[in-house]
């Protein structure tokens, strides 16, 4: 369970690694690179938590460069 904003980028990357996530109606959907990038970019725009914003930016940058994303 996510209790703080700074944990959200880790959950997005975890879902990307396992290959699926959930939509707003709790249906299982495929987690693609594009969906992970979109969720990370959205998080950068909406969060006020600086740690969450920086983690999301770092993960997004690594995904765009085609690197393996490591959870820090």
Secondary structure, DSSP 8 states (H G I E B T S, - for coil): ---SGGGHHHHHHHHHHHTEEE-TTS-EEE--HHHHHHHHHHHHHH---HHHHHHHHHHHHHHHTT------
